Amino acid sequence: MSATPIRQLALQGAAVILVLSLAWPYYGWQAQAMPWLQTSLTIGAVALAIATLSRQPWWWRLIHGGFMPLVWATQQLAIDPGWFLLGFILLLLVYRGALSGQVPLYLSNPQTVDALDRLIETQEAGSFLDLGAGLGSTLVPLADRWPERRFTGVENAPLTWLGGRLLSLGRPNLDWRWGDLWQTSLTGHDIVYAFLSPAPMARLWEKAQREMPPGSLFVSNSFRVPDIEPSFVIDVPCQPPRPLYCYRT
Ligand SMILES: C[S@@+](CC[C@H](N)C(=O)[O-])C[C@H]1O[C@@H](n2cnc3c(N)ncnc32)[C@H](O)[C@@H]1O
């Protein structure tokens, strides 16, 4: 798990420990049952205060303030715990990347696919690699438009990979792989495409420079490589804006 989720977990944990370490002995001493609604509201308030003092972004403050009160409210619904386990497992199977590398699943839009289609044409790219290929909704239409060119997708979230496997069936020019993008060689691809998050960009650019052949193109949807000027930027006509930052290796 990367630094941000661990920090947020520690922050919420600190609020829980602080409130419980005072409330438990207090109510124990008074021989009273713990008032869980008030306790969860207090934990929420303390977590919100710590998040504000440590200057977390506003959405983290919201999550910290609301988390424990929502846990209490959900508890009142008396739902069988098995459903939570099932929900957790399903989320893990789809959003594994969010937990391990701060890269969740969201898909490139059709306008971006069209822009990549034109890029493949102008660059005369014979081989295109999508790092973190999601459900294949970028690669499948491109592979259909360019049957004589090679397309490769790498995905490491199990359920997402399976969805992409099914959607990409019957396309001999599309190699759909199960794997970690960090263990995937970028050698031999004319265009390497990534739609990930700000978190891995610096490390990924180092990998691209080491492994991609000179003159090939590393394309990042929406997220710049920090401190590196792109060779050119494609403004995709869509809302919200999703520029393609193109870096020549
Ligand atoms: C934002 S989605 C982009 C999906 C697709 N490329 C598209 O443009 O529609 C990012 C994908 O990367 C996957 N991913 C995250 N970390 C990965 C890793 N280390 N190795 C392989 N895939 C990863 C996620 O599971 C997710 O499906």
The ligand as an ORCA input file, in Angstrom:
! r2SCAN-3c Opt
* xyz 0 1
  C      -7.811      4.465    -15.351
  S      -7.922      2.768    -15.828
  C      -7.597      2.894    -17.570
  C      -8.203      1.767    -18.373
  C      -7.891      1.808    -19.866
  N      -6.468      1.959    -20.119
  C      -8.619      2.931    -20.548
  O      -7.942      3.897    -20.913
  O      -9.845      2.854    -20.696
  C      -6.401      2.138    -15.137
  C      -6.311      0.629    -15.097
  O      -4.991      0.269    -14.698
  C      -5.078     -0.913    -13.905
  N      -3.851     -1.019    -13.110
  C      -3.533     -0.297    -12.013
  N      -2.314     -0.658    -11.558
  C      -1.866     -1.626    -12.396
  C      -0.676     -2.398    -12.447
  N       0.308     -2.236    -11.543
  N      -0.538     -3.310    -13.440
  C      -1.523     -3.486    -14.360
  N      -2.674     -2.784    -14.360
  C      -2.850     -1.862    -13.385
  C      -6.337     -0.698    -13.088
  O      -6.853     -1.919    -12.586
  C      -7.277     -0.052    -14.128
  O      -8.019     -1.012    -14.800
*
